[in-house]
C-alpha cells in the first residue's frame, strides 16, 4: 500500500509539473507566433523590394509619366528562323520584321496624335513633349576580339549581339559606366556599346571609349559601357553574360561576312535588314484610361498585319504593373503555364529576368501571407489570454448596483 501511495504521489507530481510547464509554454506560444509573423513578414517585404529593384527595364513608363498623362510599357515577342552560324534570325510568316514594324508604328502614331488633337493650341498636347516611343531588336551570336591601338587585348568565344533601333535606350534606362548609347541611324554605323562583362573580358576596364571590337571581320568603335544586370537573379537568367549593342542594320552586314570581291550571284544572296526577323518590339504609349494603350496596340496590329489573339504566333503583354497583386494573381492562379511559345522565340535577357522575378515575388508573397496570418492568430491568442476569464467590458445596461447585488447574493449563499 505504501508503494502504491508513493507511486500515485509521484505520478500526480509529474503530471502537475507537466501541466504547469505546458501552461507556461501555451502562455508563451502567442508571443512566439507574433514574433515569427513579424520576422517573416519583414523578411518577405524586404526580399520583394530587393527583387523589384533589379527590374529597372520594366519601369520605363514611370520615367515618361506626368501629372497630366500616364503611360504604359508594352512588349511584343515574335518568332524567327534561326541559323547555324549564329547570325540574326530570318523573318517568318506572320512574324515581325522592320517593314511590318513600320506599319504598326504608323498606325500607332495616327492613334496617339488623334488622341491629343491636331490643334497647336490644344492644352493637352502642349503639356506632353514626348508623345510616345517605340523600339525593336533582334539578337545574334558571334565571337569578339578587343583592340586598343591596334593591339589585341582580349577575346571572347561567344557573346550576344543585340541589333537595336534608335530609341532603344529610351525604353531601356541603362546604367552607364562610361560614355553613352549608340548614335541614331544617321550617325556612325560602326559603333558599339558593351556591357560590363564584355568590356572586362576584352579590355579589363570599363573606361574603354575609342577602343575597337572586331565581330566577324568587321571593326566597331566603342562609344559606351553599360551595366545591364547584376546579382543572383541576373546571373540565373544570363543577364551578366558578355553582350554588345549595335544598330539593327548592322546585323545584316555581320550575316554577310567580310566584304570581298563579289559576283552577281553573291550580291543576289546578300542578307538585307528586311530579311531579318524583329524578335522583340517594345512601345511606350499614353494610357489615360487604364489599359487603353494595350487595346491601341492590339488594334494597330490587327489593322496592319491581321493580328488575332487566338491564331497569331506573337506574344503581347504589358510590362507596366506586371508585379502588382492583381496581375500576378491572374497570371499564376490557378496554377498554369503563363507564357506560351516554343523554340522559335528569342526571349531577351531582361524579359527572362522579369519572368523569374514574378515567380520570386509570388513565392515571397506567400510567405508574407503566412506571416500576416501568424500575427493575427498570435494577436488573437494574446487577447484571449488577458480577456478570456472575465471580460473587462461592461454592457451599457449594467449598473454598479447590479454588480453589488450580485456580489452580496454570492456571499449570502
ABEGO torsion letter per residue (X at the ends): XAAAAAAAAAAAAAAAAAAAAAAAAAAAAAAAAAAAAAAAAAAAAAAAAAAAAABAAAAAAAAABBAABBBBBBBBBBBBBBBAAGBBBBBBBGBBBAAAAAAAAAAAAAAAAAAAEABAABAAAAABABABBBBBBBBBBBBBBBBBGGBBAEBBABBBBBBBBAAAAAABBBBBABEBBBBBAABBABBBBBBAAAAAAAAGBABABGBBBBBGGBBBBBABBBBAEBEAAAAAAGAABBBBBBBAAAAAAAAAEBBBBBBAAAAAABBBAAABBBABBBBBBBBABBGAAAAAAAAAAAAAAGBBAAABABBBBBABGAABAAAAAAAAOBBBBABBEBAABBBBAAAAAAAAAAAAAAAAAAAAAAAAAAAAAAAAAAAAAAAAABBABBBAABBAAAAAAAAAAAAAX
